[in-house]
Amino acid sequence: MTQPSIQNKLSELQKIEAIIQRDHKQFLSYQILCHVPHANDLLPVYALSMGNQNVDIPSITFIGGIHGLERIGTQVVLAFMETLLERLHWDLSFIDMLQRVRINFLPLINPVGMINHTRSNGNGIDLMRNAPVDSDEKTVWLAGGHRISAALPWYRGKENETMQKEAQVLNDFIRQHVLPSPFSVVLDCHSGFGYHNQIWFPYAKSRKEPIKHLGEVYFLRKLFMQTYPYQNYRFEPQSQHYLTHGDLWDHLYQQSLAYGNIFLPLTLEMGSWRWVRKNPLQLRKSTGLFHPTKPHRINRVLRGHLVLMEYLMQVTLSYKNWLDESQTQRMEKEALTLWYHD
């Protein structure tokens, strides 16, 4: 069991367990996907779910804390979950929505990394470089994933080893609870890259190979830009920035193709360099490059992504109303012209 001494170090884990203790059993279920060791303790990795659990229901999944340094990702997921739980007290339209969509939350995949203030897990392995996927194209040295040593960041682990427990249970949860859905979206919340908020989609392993559902994700992007023209996200393939080995979402997307459904995994990269530019002194802290330290900036981030998360929830619910084959074929051509033609 999680000990109080550890919980006091990790307020995010405390918040997850406090949410579970509230009286939302009619709407909110949870499971412990695994426990991971830290010192003399075992820390839980939680998955929480709201809405219709039938396999033929569209689903959306919000994920945070894959990298322990990026606490703000976990906090953004928890803030949105708490908003939805509060709406259960008064919002009849949201309660009705839950009959027609499933909403999953995996707020803290890497609790040991968060306690240790490390990107990697307790074994020194970067969970986003740990999947059995290799890039055939040249990746960024070290940052693209390597097998040299766990003493260096972005370590993939030894070749032919099984995935780390945290990565494996995430993989298993998505396979069991998400990929069977006819339409599903994932938003994996990270921080630490650039000055701009960015939304990325696979592949991370190739600049040349687009995903099969390029038209669908481009259409989702276009609807977002048209519906919210004043937002400031950059929405594009991850490969536009850098290539990596071992990307979990590349791995899961490739698995999804066997199901014959539409699975659109998105990564939110919050532009943390802006926080550093405004407050360079925060670099004195181990999390300073990846997490805002001023309370007003934390609050701004927590409310700043609510529109995106609400949009993704609504567009998942309504996918039959906007998605059709003729449109996606046209969107695919536009996307190929924008991103994959020199």
N, C-alpha and C positions, 0 to 999 in steps of 0.2 A: 504493500500500500504506500501511497505518497505520504511522506512525513511532513509535519508542519514546518520544519526548518527549511525544506526545499520549497514548499509552497510560498513561504515568506520571500524567497528569492525570486519567485516567478509569479508576478501578479497576474499575468495572462492566464496561467493555469488555474489560479484561484478564481478568476472571472468565469472561465468555462464551467467550473464545478459549481459556482454559485448559480449560474443560469440553469444548470441541470436540476438544482435543488428547488427551483421555483415551481409553482403549481401550473405547469403547462402540459401535463401528461396527455391531455386530449389532443394536443397539436404537435408536440415535440417529442421525438424519441431519440435515443442515443445508444451507442455501443462503444466499447473500448477495443480498438483494432489490435493493439499490442501494448506491452510495457517495454520500456527500454531502460537499461541500468544506468544509474549515476551514483557514484560512491556506494553507499549502502542502501540505496533506495531504488525503487522501480517507478518510472514516470509513465503515465498513461498517454496514449495517442487516441484522441476522441474523434468520433464522427457523429454528427447530429443531423437530424432530418425532420422536415416538415412536409405536409401535404400527402397527396395520393401515392401510395406505394406500389400500385399496379405497374407491371413491366411495360405496358403499352402507353404509358403517360410520359409526356416530355419532361425533361429534368434539367435543372441548372445546379451547378456545384461551385461553391466558393471555398478557396483554399488559401491558407497562409502559413508562414513559419517554416517553409522548407529550408531556408537559410537562417540560422540562429541569430545572426547579426541584424536581420531585417525585422525587428519587432513591429514596426509600423504596419506591415502586411497583416499580421495576426490581429492587430488592433482595429484595422479597417474592417476585416471580416466580422469581428465581434461587434463592432459598432452597428453594422448593417443588420446583423442577427438580432441585436437588442431592439433596433427600430421596428423590425417585423414583429417581434414578440409583443411590443407595446401596442401595435396596431390590432392585435387580436382582441383587445379590450373594447374597441369601438368601430373598427373598419369592416363593415359587412362585405364590401367588395373584395377585400383581401381574404376574408374567411371563405368566400365563395371560390376565389381563385385556387385555394388550396385543394379543392376537389378536382382540379384539372391540371395540376402541375406538381412536381416534386422538387423541393429545395433542400440541397445538402450543404452542410458546413463541415469542413475539416480545418479548424482554425490554427492548429499548432502541430505540424507534422514532426518537427525536430526540437522537442523540448530540451534535450541535453545541450544541443548547440546554443539554444537561447540562454540557458543558465551559464554556459561557458563563454558566452559572447564570441562564438565562432561561427563562421559560415558553414563549416562541416558538422557532421554528427559526432557522437562520442568516440567513434573510431577514426576520426580524421578524414572522413570521406564526404565529398560533395555530393549530395543526393541528386542534384541536377546534372551530374556527370556520370551517374552510376548505372544507367540502363544499358542493356546489351545492344547498343546502336553505335556504329562507327561511320564517320564521315569519310567519303571517298575523295573529298576535296580538302585543300590545305586549311587547317584551322589556326587560330591564334595560338602562339606558343604558350604553354602552361594554361592560359585561361580557357583554351578550347577543350581542356581535359587531358590529363596525363596519368601515367602509371609509375612515376619516378619514386615518390615518397609522400607519405601522409604529412610530413613536415612542411610541405609546400601546399599552397591553396590550390583548389580545383582538382584535387586528387580523385581519380576514378575508382581506385581499388585495384586489386590484382586481377589479371586477365583470367577469365573463365570462373571466377568466383560468383556465387549467387548474389543477387542484389541485397543491399542492406535492408534490415528489418523494416525500417520506416518507409523506404522506397517500395518494398514488396507489398506491404499492407495497403499503401496508397494504390498501387497497381491492381491489387486484388479487389479493393473497394470499387474502383472505377469499372473494372470488368463485370463485377456482380451487380452493381446498383445503377450504373450509368449507361454503359454501352448497349444494354438491351432496349433502352428507350428509343423510340422512333426518331427523336430529335433531342440532342443534348448539347449544352454549352458548359464549359468550365472557365472560371476566372481564377487564375493563380496569381496572388498578390505579392509582388516583390518591390524592393527599392534599391537605389544605388547606381543607376545608369543614366547619366546625362542631366541636362537642365529641363527637359520636357517630359511630361507624362506620355508614356508610350504603351500601345497595345500591340503585342506581337502574336503571331500564330506560326505553326510549323510550316516548313521544316527549318530546324536549326542545323541540320546536317548537310544541306545542299542549297547552293544559289541557283542551280540549274533545274532542279526538279520541283515543280509545284505540287501541292497536295491535290488529291482527287476532288475535294470539295472546295476548290478555289472560288468557284462561282458563288457558292452559298455564303462563304465567309466575306467575300467582297460585297455581296448584296446586303449582308448584315451591317457591314461597315458603312455602306452608302445610306442605308436607312437611318443610321445613327447620325451621320453628318447632316442629312436633310432635316431630321427631327430636332436636332440640337445644334444649330449652325454656329453657336457661340462657344462651344466647348473647345478645349485646347489640346486634345489628344492627337498623337501621331499613331496611325493604325496601319501596320504593314507587316510583311514577313520578318521573322527574326533574322533570317539570312541577309537582310539588307544591312545589318550591323556587324555581325560576326558569326562564324560557324563553330559548332561544338560537337564533340563526341558525347554519347551517353545521355542525351536529353530525354527526360522521362516522357514529355509530351509527344516527341517524335515516336517513341516506343509505343505509347498507348494509342496514338493515332493509327499507326500501322496495324495494331491489333484490332482496332475498330472496323477496319475494312472487311473483316471476315463476318461481321454482323449484318452488313447490308444496310445500316442505318446512318444517319448524319450525326457526326460527333465533331464539334468545333471547340478545341481547346485553345484558350486565349491566356496570355500572360500580361498582367499589368505591371509595367516597370515605372514606378513613381520616381520622378526626376529629383533625386535627393541632392544633387549638386547645388541646386538653388538654396537649400537650407544652409549648406556650408558657406556659400557666397555671402549670405546675409549674417551668418554667425560663425566665422572661422574658428573661434575659440572652442567650438564643440568638437573639433578634431582631437582635442586632448583626451576625449573619451573613446573607448574601443568601438562603441557603436556610432560614433559621431558622423561618420561618412554615410550612414545608412538610415539614420533615424533623427527626426527633428527633436531638439531638446527644449525649446521654448514652449510653454503651455499653449500660447495662442496659435503657434504654428502646428502643433499636434492637433488641436481642435479644427484648424482649417483643413488639414489633410483628412481628418475623419469625416467631415461633412462634404469635402470636395469631390468624393467619388460616389456619393449616393445616387446621383443622376445616372451615371454609367451602370451601376449595379441594378437599379430599378429598371432601366431600359432593357438590360439583358434578361431580367426576369420576365418582363412583359413580352419581349420578342420571342422568348422560348415558349411561353404560353400560347402565343398567337401564330406560331410558325406556319400553320396550314393556311392562314389568311394572307400571308405575304410571299410564301415560297412556292414557285412553280417552275417547271422544267424549262420553259421557253425563256423566262426571265434569267434563270441561272446560267443558261448557255450564253446569253448576251453578256451577262456580268463576267463570266469567265474570260471572254475575249477582251473585255476592258481591262481586267486584272492582268492578263498576260502582257498586254501592251504596256501597262504601267510599270510592272515589276520584273518581267522576265524577258523582255526584248531589248537588246542593246540599241 
